[in-house]
Amino acid sequence: MLTEKVAIITGAGIGRETAVALAKEEVKVTVATHCADEGEETVQLVKEAGYLEFR
């Protein structure tokens, strides 16, 4: 199991799918991207899927 793990995801394309999959496995996910719109969409999807560490 991946609990108590943290993933830092960069980008919102392939990274988005990875972030959502990891959040479903209860991994704490941090999203970093230069494109605000895509980043916000990724953050929302991760929140819906599981856990997001947001800073």
PQR file of N, CA, C, O and H, with PARSE charges and radii, in Angstrom:
ATOM      1  N   MET A   1       0.840  -1.180   0.000 -0.4000 1.5000
ATOM      2  CA  MET A   1       0.000   0.000   0.000 -0.0000 2.0000
ATOM      3  C   MET A   1       0.878   1.234   0.000  0.5500 1.7000
ATOM      4  O   MET A   1       2.008   1.197   0.488 -0.5500 1.4000
ATOM      5  N   LEU A   2       0.373   2.315  -0.539 -0.4000 1.5000
ATOM      6  CA  LEU A   2       1.156   3.529  -0.694 -0.0000 2.0000
ATOM      7  C   LEU A   2       0.837   4.600   0.339  0.5500 1.7000
ATOM      8  O   LEU A   2       1.230   5.752   0.158 -0.5500 1.4000
ATOM      9  H   LEU A   2      -0.544   2.345  -0.936  0.4000 1.0000
ATOM     10  N   THR A   3       0.141   4.261   1.408 -0.4000 1.5000
ATOM     11  CA  THR A   3      -0.187   5.274   2.408 -0.0000 2.0000
ATOM     12  C   THR A   3       1.096   5.803   3.027  0.5500 1.7000
ATOM     13  O   THR A   3       2.123   5.125   3.034 -0.5500 1.4000
ATOM     14  H   THR A   3      -0.179   3.325   1.556  0.4000 1.0000
ATOM     15  N   GLU A   4       1.021   7.011   3.541 -0.4000 1.5000
ATOM     16  CA  GLU A   4       2.153   7.713   4.121 -0.0000 2.0000
ATOM     17  C   GLU A   4       3.249   8.005   3.103  0.5500 1.7000
ATOM     18  O   GLU A   4       4.411   8.174   3.471 -0.5500 1.4000
ATOM     19  H   GLU A   4       0.186   7.561   3.535  0.4000 1.0000
ATOM     20  N   LYS A   5       2.885   8.063   1.835 -0.4000 1.5000
ATOM     21  CA  LYS A   5       3.811   8.420   0.757 -0.0000 2.0000
ATOM     22  C   LYS A   5       3.402   9.779   0.203  0.5500 1.7000
ATOM     23  O   LYS A   5       2.244  10.184   0.314 -0.5500 1.4000
ATOM     24  H   LYS A   5       1.941   7.925   1.536  0.4000 1.0000
ATOM     25  N   VAL A   6       4.361  10.474  -0.394 -0.4000 1.5000
ATOM     26  CA  VAL A   6       4.114  11.777  -0.991 -0.0000 2.0000
ATOM     27  C   VAL A   6       4.638  11.760  -2.417  0.5500 1.7000
ATOM     28  O   VAL A   6       5.732  11.255  -2.672 -0.5500 1.4000
ATOM     29  H   VAL A   6       5.301  10.145  -0.484  0.4000 1.0000
ATOM     30  N   ALA A   7       3.861  12.312  -3.355 -0.4000 1.5000
ATOM     31  CA  ALA A   7       4.284  12.426  -4.744 -0.0000 2.0000
ATOM     32  C   ALA A   7       4.224  13.885  -5.161  0.5500 1.7000
ATOM     33  O   ALA A   7       3.252  14.583  -4.871 -0.5500 1.4000
ATOM     34  H   ALA A   7       2.973  12.722  -3.149  0.4000 1.0000
ATOM     35  N   ILE A   8       5.262  14.340  -5.840 -0.4000 1.5000
ATOM     36  CA  ILE A   8       5.273  15.682  -6.417 -0.0000 2.0000
ATOM     37  C   ILE A   8       5.104  15.509  -7.916  0.5500 1.7000
ATOM     38  O   ILE A   8       5.952  14.914  -8.580 -0.5500 1.4000
ATOM     39  H   ILE A   8       6.051  13.773  -6.075  0.4000 1.0000
ATOM     40  N   ILE A   9       4.010  16.030  -8.444 -0.4000 1.5000
ATOM     41  CA  ILE A   9       3.672  15.869  -9.855 -0.0000 2.0000
ATOM     42  C   ILE A   9       3.916  17.193 -10.569  0.5500 1.7000
ATOM     43  O   ILE A   9       3.422  18.236 -10.140 -0.5500 1.4000
ATOM     44  H   ILE A   9       3.321  16.513  -7.904  0.4000 1.0000
ATOM     45  N   THR A  10       4.675  17.148 -11.656 -0.4000 1.5000
ATOM     46  CA  THR A  10       4.890  18.353 -12.453 -0.0000 2.0000
ATOM     47  C   THR A  10       4.169  18.191 -13.779  0.5500 1.7000
ATOM     48  O   THR A  10       4.173  17.115 -14.376 -0.5500 1.4000
ATOM     49  H   THR A  10       5.075  16.301 -12.005  0.4000 1.0000
ATOM     50  N   GLY A  11       3.563  19.254 -14.222 -0.4000 1.5000
ATOM     51  CA  GLY A  11       2.818  19.201 -15.475 -0.0000 2.0000
ATOM     52  C   GLY A  11       1.384  18.796 -15.232  0.5500 1.7000
ATOM     53  O   GLY A  11       1.042  18.276 -14.170 -0.5500 1.4000
ATOM     54  H   GLY A  11       3.560  20.128 -13.736  0.4000 1.0000
ATOM     55  N   ALA A  12       0.549  19.038 -16.221 -0.4000 1.5000
ATOM     56  CA  ALA A  12      -0.870  18.746 -16.070 -0.0000 2.0000
ATOM     57  C   ALA A  12      -1.373  17.757 -17.120  0.5500 1.7000
ATOM     58  O   ALA A  12      -2.555  17.414 -17.106 -0.5500 1.4000
ATOM     59  H   ALA A  12       0.827  19.460 -17.083  0.4000 1.0000
ATOM     60  N   GLY A  13      -0.533  17.297 -18.013 -0.4000 1.5000
ATOM     61  CA  GLY A  13      -0.948  16.335 -19.045 -0.0000 2.0000
ATOM     62  C   GLY A  13      -0.877  14.914 -18.515  0.5500 1.7000
ATOM     63  O   GLY A  13      -1.804  14.445 -17.856 -0.5500 1.4000
ATOM     64  H   GLY A  13       0.428  17.575 -18.024  0.4000 1.0000
ATOM     65  N   ILE A  14       0.217  14.232 -18.799 -0.4000 1.5000
ATOM     66  CA  ILE A  14       0.432  12.879 -18.285 -0.0000 2.0000
ATOM     67  C   ILE A  14       0.474  12.910 -16.764  0.5500 1.7000
ATOM     68  O   ILE A  14       0.014  11.981 -16.101 -0.5500 1.4000
ATOM     69  H   ILE A  14       0.971  14.613 -19.335  0.4000 1.0000
ATOM     70  N   GLY A  15       1.028  13.984 -16.221 -0.4000 1.5000
ATOM     71  CA  GLY A  15       1.086  14.136 -14.774 -0.0000 2.0000
ATOM     72  C   GLY A  15      -0.290  14.110 -14.128  0.5500 1.7000
ATOM     73  O   GLY A  15      -0.441  13.625 -13.007 -0.5500 1.4000
ATOM     74  H   GLY A  15       1.402  14.739 -16.759  0.4000 1.0000
ATOM     75  N   ARG A  16      -1.294  14.629 -14.828 -0.4000 1.5000
ATOM     76  CA  ARG A  16      -2.663  14.646 -14.295 -0.0000 2.0000
ATOM     77  C   ARG A  16      -3.155  13.228 -14.026  0.5500 1.7000
ATOM     78  O   ARG A  16      -3.676  12.940 -12.948 -0.5500 1.4000
ATOM     79  H   ARG A  16      -1.171  15.023 -15.739  0.4000 1.0000
ATOM     80  N   GLU A  17      -2.991  12.364 -14.989 -0.4000 1.5000
ATOM     81  CA  GLU A  17      -3.449  10.975 -14.825 -0.0000 2.0000
ATOM     82  C   GLU A  17      -2.692  10.285 -13.694  0.5500 1.7000
ATOM     83  O   GLU A  17      -3.274   9.517 -12.928 -0.5500 1.4000
ATOM     84  H   GLU A  17      -2.568  12.598 -15.864  0.4000 1.0000
ATOM     85  N   THR A  18      -1.404  10.560 -13.595 -0.4000 1.5000
ATOM     86  CA  THR A  18      -0.592   9.983 -12.527 -0.0000 2.0000
ATOM     87  C   THR A  18      -1.047  10.505 -11.170  0.5500 1.7000
ATOM     88  O   THR A  18      -1.177   9.737 -10.217 -0.5500 1.4000
ATOM     89  H   THR A  18      -0.931  11.184 -14.218  0.4000 1.0000
ATOM     90  N   ALA A  19      -1.288  11.800 -11.083 -0.4000 1.5000
ATOM     91  CA  ALA A  19      -1.723  12.412  -9.829 -0.0000 2.0000
ATOM     92  C   ALA A  19      -3.048  11.825  -9.349  0.5500 1.7000
ATOM     93  O   ALA A  19      -3.200  11.519  -8.167 -0.5500 1.4000
ATOM     94  H   ALA A  19      -1.183  12.424 -11.858  0.4000 1.0000
ATOM     95  N   VAL A  20      -3.995  11.670 -10.252 -0.4000 1.5000
ATOM     96  CA  VAL A  20      -5.308  11.116  -9.893 -0.0000 2.0000
ATOM     97  C   VAL A  20      -5.159   9.660  -9.451  0.5500 1.7000
ATOM     98  O   VAL A  20      -5.752   9.254  -8.451 -0.5500 1.4000
ATOM     99  H   VAL A  20      -3.871  11.919 -11.213  0.4000 1.0000
ATOM    100  N   ALA A  21      -4.381   8.881 -10.178 -0.4000 1.5000
ATOM    101  CA  ALA A  21      -4.185   7.467  -9.821 -0.0000 2.0000
ATOM    102  C   ALA A  21      -3.537   7.341  -8.439  0.5500 1.7000
ATOM    103  O   ALA A  21      -3.939   6.493  -7.642 -0.5500 1.4000
ATOM    104  H   ALA A  21      -3.900   9.211 -10.990  0.4000 1.0000
ATOM    105  N   LEU A  22      -2.550   8.169  -8.158 -0.4000 1.5000
ATOM    106  CA  LEU A  22      -1.885   8.110  -6.856 -0.0000 2.0000
ATOM    107  C   LEU A  22      -2.808   8.570  -5.737  0.5500 1.7000
ATOM    108  O   LEU A  22      -2.795   7.992  -4.650 -0.5500 1.4000
ATOM    109  H   LEU A  22      -2.224   8.857  -8.806  0.4000 1.0000
ATOM    110  N   ALA A  23      -3.604   9.597  -5.986 -0.4000 1.5000
ATOM    111  CA  ALA A  23      -4.545  10.069  -4.969 -0.0000 2.0000
ATOM    112  C   ALA A  23      -5.545   8.982  -4.598  0.5500 1.7000
ATOM    113  O   ALA A  23      -5.942   8.864  -3.439 -0.5500 1.4000
ATOM    114  H   ALA A  23      -3.614  10.066  -6.869  0.4000 1.0000
ATOM    115  N   LYS A  24      -5.946   8.201  -5.572 -0.4000 1.5000
ATOM    116  CA  LYS A  24      -6.865   7.090  -5.301 -0.0000 2.0000
ATOM    117  C   LYS A  24      -6.226   6.027  -4.412  0.5500 1.7000
ATOM    118  O   LYS A  24      -6.924   5.265  -3.743 -0.5500 1.4000
ATOM    119  H   LYS A  24      -5.624   8.297  -6.514  0.4000 1.0000
ATOM    120  N   GLU A  25      -4.899   5.983  -4.411 -0.4000 1.5000
ATOM    121  CA  GLU A  25      -4.160   5.040  -3.568 -0.0000 2.0000
ATOM    122  C   GLU A  25      -3.754   5.680  -2.239  0.5500 1.7000
ATOM    123  O   GLU A  25      -2.914   5.142  -1.518 -0.5500 1.4000
ATOM    124  H   GLU A  25      -4.332   6.602  -4.955  0.4000 1.0000
ATOM    125  N   GLU A  26      -4.356   6.833  -1.920 -0.4000 1.5000
ATOM    126  CA  GLU A  26      -4.142   7.564  -0.680 -0.0000 2.0000
ATOM    127  C   GLU A  26      -2.740   8.138  -0.546  0.5500 1.7000
ATOM    128  O   GLU A  26      -2.246   8.330   0.565 -0.5500 1.4000
ATOM    129  H   GLU A  26      -5.039   7.269  -2.506  0.4000 1.0000
ATOM    130  N   VAL A  27      -2.103   8.408  -1.668 -0.4000 1.5000
ATOM    131  CA  VAL A  27      -0.814   9.093  -1.660 -0.0000 2.0000
ATOM    132  C   VAL A  27      -1.080  10.589  -1.561  0.5500 1.7000
ATOM    133  O   VAL A  27      -1.984  11.097  -2.225 -0.5500 1.4000
ATOM    134  H   VAL A  27      -2.504   8.252  -2.571  0.4000 1.0000
ATOM    135  N   LYS A  28      -0.315  11.299  -0.749 -0.4000 1.5000
ATOM    136  CA  LYS A  28      -0.411  12.756  -0.681 -0.0000 2.0000
ATOM    137  C   LYS A  28       0.211  13.296  -1.952  0.5500 1.7000
ATOM    138  O   LYS A  28       1.346  12.953  -2.282 -0.5500 1.4000
ATOM    139  H   LYS A  28       0.418  10.886  -0.209  0.4000 1.0000
ATOM    140  N   VAL A  29      -0.517  14.135  -2.666 -0.4000 1.5000
ATOM    141  CA  VAL A  29      -0.075  14.614  -3.972 -0.0000 2.0000
ATOM    142  C   VAL A  29       0.127  16.126  -3.950  0.5500 1.7000
ATOM    143  O   VAL A  29      -0.727  16.873  -3.472 -0.5500 1.4000
ATOM    144  H   VAL A  29      -1.439  14.413  -2.398  0.4000 1.0000
ATOM    145  N   THR A  30       1.262  16.560  -4.471 -0.4000 1.5000
ATOM    146  CA  THR A  30       1.542  17.968  -4.683 -0.0000 2.0000
ATOM    147  C   THR A  30       1.637  18.191  -6.185  0.5500 1.7000
ATOM    148  O   THR A  30       2.360  17.476  -6.878 -0.5500 1.4000
ATOM    149  H   THR A  30       1.956  15.953  -4.860  0.4000 1.0000
ATOM    150  N   VAL A  31       0.908  19.182  -6.689 -0.4000 1.5000
ATOM    151  CA  VAL A  31       0.887  19.464  -8.126 -0.0000 2.0000
ATOM    152  C   VAL A  31       1.622  20.773  -8.385  0.5500 1.7000
ATOM    153  O   VAL A  31       1.351  21.785  -7.739 -0.5500 1.4000
ATOM    154  H   VAL A  31       0.320  19.763  -6.126  0.4000 1.0000
ATOM    155  N   ALA A  32       2.558  20.747  -9.340 -0.4000 1.5000
ATOM    156  CA  ALA A  32       3.287  21.952  -9.738 -0.0000 2.0000
ATOM    157  C   ALA A  32       3.268  22.050 -11.258  0.5500 1.7000
ATOM    158  O   ALA A  32       3.679  21.119 -11.950 -0.5500 1.4000
ATOM    159  H   ALA A  32       2.778  19.925  -9.865  0.4000 1.0000
ATOM    160  N   THR A  33       2.790  23.175 -11.774 -0.4000 1.5000
ATOM    161  CA  THR A  33       2.742  23.382 -13.217 -0.0000 2.0000
ATOM    162  C   THR A  33       2.811  24.866 -13.524  0.5500 1.7000
ATOM    163  O   THR A  33       2.455  25.692 -12.684 -0.5500 1.4000
ATOM    164  H   THR A  33       2.456  23.932 -11.211  0.4000 1.0000
ATOM    165  N   HIS A  34       3.264  25.209 -14.711 -0.4000 1.5000
ATOM    166  CA  HIS A  34       3.350  26.610 -15.104 -0.0000 2.0000
ATOM    167  C   HIS A  34       2.049  27.118 -15.733  0.5500 1.7000
ATOM    168  O   HIS A  34       1.883  28.322 -15.929 -0.5500 1.4000
ATOM    169  H   HIS A  34       3.554  24.537 -15.394  0.4000 1.0000
ATOM    170  N   CYS A  35       1.143  26.220 -16.043 -0.4000 1.5000
ATOM    171  CA  CYS A  35      -0.126  26.599 -16.668 -0.0000 2.0000
ATOM    172  C   CYS A  35      -1.232  26.583 -15.606  0.5500 1.7000
ATOM    173  O   CYS A  35      -1.701  25.518 -15.204 -0.5500 1.4000
ATOM    174  H   CYS A  35       1.278  25.242 -15.884  0.4000 1.0000
ATOM    175  N   ALA A  36      -1.635  27.756 -15.164 -0.4000 1.5000
ATOM    176  CA  ALA A  36      -2.581  27.874 -14.052 -0.0000 2.0000
ATOM    177  C   ALA A  36      -3.901  27.162 -14.315  0.5500 1.7000
ATOM    178  O   ALA A  36      -4.398  26.457 -13.437 -0.5500 1.4000
ATOM    179  H   ALA A  36      -1.254  28.621 -15.490  0.4000 1.0000
ATOM    180  N   ASP A  37      -4.479  27.328 -15.497 -0.4000 1.5000
ATOM    181  CA  ASP A  37      -5.784  26.720 -15.778 -0.0000 2.0000
ATOM    182  C   ASP A  37      -5.725  25.201 -15.703  0.5500 1.7000
ATOM    183  O   ASP A  37      -6.568  24.574 -15.061 -0.5500 1.4000
ATOM    184  H   ASP A  37      -4.075  27.901 -16.210  0.4000 1.0000
ATOM    185  N   GLU A  38      -4.738  24.613 -16.353 -0.4000 1.5000
ATOM    186  CA  GLU A  38      -4.607  23.155 -16.329 -0.0000 2.0000
ATOM    187  C   GLU A  38      -4.248  22.673 -14.926  0.5500 1.7000
ATOM    188  O   GLU A  38      -4.710  21.618 -14.491 -0.5500 1.4000
ATOM    189  H   GLU A  38      -4.054  25.123 -16.875  0.4000 1.0000
ATOM    190  N   GLY A  39      -3.438  23.435 -14.232 -0.4000 1.5000
ATOM    191  CA  GLY A  39      -3.065  23.069 -12.867 -0.0000 2.0000
ATOM    192  C   GLY A  39      -4.268  23.052 -11.944  0.5500 1.7000
ATOM    193  O   GLY A  39      -4.425  22.132 -11.141 -0.5500 1.4000
ATOM    194  H   GLY A  39      -3.063  24.292 -14.586  0.4000 1.0000
ATOM    195  N   GLU A  40      -5.118  24.062 -12.053 -0.4000 1.5000
ATOM    196  CA  GLU A  40      -6.315  24.118 -11.218 -0.0000 2.0000
ATOM    197  C   GLU A  40      -7.250  22.951 -11.512  0.5500 1.7000
ATOM    198  O   GLU A  40      -7.859  22.395 -10.599 -0.5500 1.4000
ATOM    199  H   GLU A  40      -4.990  24.809 -12.705  0.4000 1.0000
ATOM    200  N   GLU A  41      -7.363  22.583 -12.776 -0.4000 1.5000
ATOM    201  CA  GLU A  41      -8.194  21.438 -13.136 -0.0000 2.0000
ATOM    202  C   GLU A  41      -7.618  20.148 -12.546  0.5500 1.7000
ATOM    203  O   GLU A  41      -8.361  19.303 -12.047 -0.5500 1.4000
ATOM    204  H   GLU A  41      -6.867  23.034 -13.518  0.4000 1.0000
ATOM    205  N   THR A  42      -6.305  20.005 -12.606 -0.4000 1.5000
ATOM    206  CA  THR A  42      -5.655  18.828 -12.030 -0.0000 2.0000
ATOM    207  C   THR A  42      -5.878  18.772 -10.532  0.5500 1.7000
ATOM    208  O   THR A  42      -6.180  17.712  -9.983 -0.5500 1.4000
ATOM    209  H   THR A  42      -5.702  20.691 -13.012  0.4000 1.0000
ATOM    210  N   VAL A  43      -5.730  19.912  -9.866 -0.4000 1.5000
ATOM    211  CA  VAL A  43      -5.953  19.975  -8.417 -0.0000 2.0000
ATOM    212  C   VAL A  43      -7.368  19.530  -8.078  0.5500 1.7000
ATOM    213  O   VAL A  43      -7.562  18.757  -7.140 -0.5500 1.4000
ATOM    214  H   VAL A  43      -5.485  20.773 -10.311  0.4000 1.0000
ATOM    215  N   GLN A  44      -8.346  19.998  -8.815 -0.4000 1.5000
ATOM    216  CA  GLN A  44      -9.739  19.624  -8.553 -0.0000 2.0000
ATOM    217  C   GLN A  44      -9.947  18.116  -8.727  0.5500 1.7000
ATOM    218  O   GLN A  44     -10.608  17.483  -7.904 -0.5500 1.4000
ATOM    219  H   GLN A  44      -8.189  20.626  -9.577  0.4000 1.0000
ATOM    220  N   LEU A  45      -9.391  17.548  -9.781 -0.4000 1.5000
ATOM    221  CA  LEU A  45      -9.527  16.110 -10.020 -0.0000 2.0000
ATOM    222  C   LEU A  45      -8.858  15.291  -8.910  0.5500 1.7000
ATOM    223  O   LEU A  45      -9.377  14.255  -8.493 -0.5500 1.4000
ATOM    224  H   LEU A  45      -8.854  18.063 -10.450  0.4000 1.0000
ATOM    225  N   VAL A  46      -7.709  15.764  -8.441 -0.4000 1.5000
ATOM    226  CA  VAL A  46      -7.003  15.066  -7.366 -0.0000 2.0000
ATOM    227  C   VAL A  46      -7.804  15.151  -6.072  0.5500 1.7000
ATOM    228  O   VAL A  46      -7.908  14.167  -5.340 -0.5500 1.4000
ATOM    229  H   VAL A  46      -7.288  16.605  -8.780  0.4000 1.0000
ATOM    230  N   LYS A  47      -8.369  16.319  -5.790 -0.4000 1.5000
ATOM    231  CA  LYS A  47      -9.194  16.464  -4.587 -0.0000 2.0000
ATOM    232  C   LYS A  47     -10.369  15.498  -4.619  0.5500 1.7000
ATOM    233  O   LYS A  47     -10.703  14.889  -3.603 -0.5500 1.4000
ATOM    234  H   LYS A  47      -8.285  17.118  -6.385  0.4000 1.0000
ATOM    235  N   GLU A  48     -10.994  15.357  -5.773 -0.4000 1.5000
ATOM    236  CA  GLU A  48     -12.140  14.456  -5.908 -0.0000 2.0000
ATOM    237  C   GLU A  48     -11.719  12.991  -5.766  0.5500 1.7000
ATOM    238  O   GLU A  48     -12.501  12.162  -5.299 -0.5500 1.4000
ATOM    239  H   GLU A  48     -10.724  15.852  -6.599  0.4000 1.0000
ATOM    240  N   ALA A  49     -10.491  12.674  -6.165 -0.4000 1.5000
ATOM    241  CA  ALA A  49     -10.022  11.293  -6.147 -0.0000 2.0000
ATOM    242  C   ALA A  49      -9.479  10.863  -4.791  0.5500 1.7000
ATOM    243  O   ALA A  49      -9.501   9.677  -4.461 -0.5500 1.4000
ATOM    244  H   ALA A  49      -9.856  13.347  -6.545  0.4000 1.0000
ATOM    245  N   GLY A  50      -8.997  11.808  -4.011 -0.4000 1.5000
ATOM    246  CA  GLY A  50      -8.367  11.406  -2.749 -0.0000 2.0000
ATOM    247  C   GLY A  50      -7.778  12.574  -2.015  0.5500 1.7000
ATOM    248  O   GLY A  50      -8.487  13.511  -1.646 -0.5500 1.4000
ATOM    249  H   GLY A  50      -8.979  12.771  -4.279  0.4000 1.0000
ATOM    250  N   TYR A  51      -6.493  12.527  -1.801 -0.4000 1.5000
ATOM    251  CA  TYR A  51      -5.819  13.490  -0.942 -0.0000 2.0000
ATOM    252  C   TYR A  51      -4.907  14.398  -1.752  0.5500 1.7000
ATOM    253  O   TYR A  51      -4.236  13.949  -2.681 -0.5500 1.4000
ATOM    254  H   TYR A  51      -5.917  11.766  -2.100  0.4000 1.0000
ATOM    255  N   LEU A  52      -4.885  15.660  -1.399 -0.4000 1.5000
ATOM    256  CA  LEU A  52      -4.002  16.629  -2.046 -0.0000 2.0000
ATOM    257  C   LEU A  52      -3.304  17.431  -0.979  0.5500 1.7000
ATOM    258  O   LEU A  52      -3.953  18.032  -0.123 -0.5500 1.4000
ATOM    259  H   LEU A  52      -5.430  16.025  -0.643  0.4000 1.0000
ATOM    260  N   GLU A  53      -2.005  17.446  -1.020 -0.4000 1.5000
ATOM    261  CA  GLU A  53      -1.216  18.321  -0.152 -0.0000 2.0000
ATOM    262  C   GLU A  53      -1.027  19.604  -0.945  0.5500 1.7000
ATOM    263  O   GLU A  53      -0.304  19.611  -1.941 -0.5500 1.4000
ATOM    264  H   GLU A  53      -1.478  16.958  -1.716  0.4000 1.0000
ATOM    265  N   PHE A  54      -1.666  20.691  -0.520 -0.4000 1.5000
ATOM    266  CA  PHE A  54      -1.639  21.927  -1.293 -0.0000 2.0000
ATOM    267  C   PHE A  54      -0.880  23.006  -0.547  0.5500 1.7000
ATOM    268  O   PHE A  54      -1.200  23.310   0.602 -0.5500 1.4000
ATOM    269  H   PHE A  54      -2.254  20.686   0.289  0.4000 1.0000
ATOM    270  N   ARG A  55       0.114  23.581  -1.184 -0.4000 1.5000
ATOM    271  CA  ARG A  55       0.888  24.675  -0.596 -0.0000 2.0000
ATOM    272  C   ARG A  55       1.135  25.708  -1.634  0.5500 1.7000
ATOM    273  O   ARG A  55       1.772  26.723  -1.355 -0.5500 1.4000
ATOM    274  H   ARG A  55       0.374  23.334  -2.118  0.4000 1.0000
TER
END
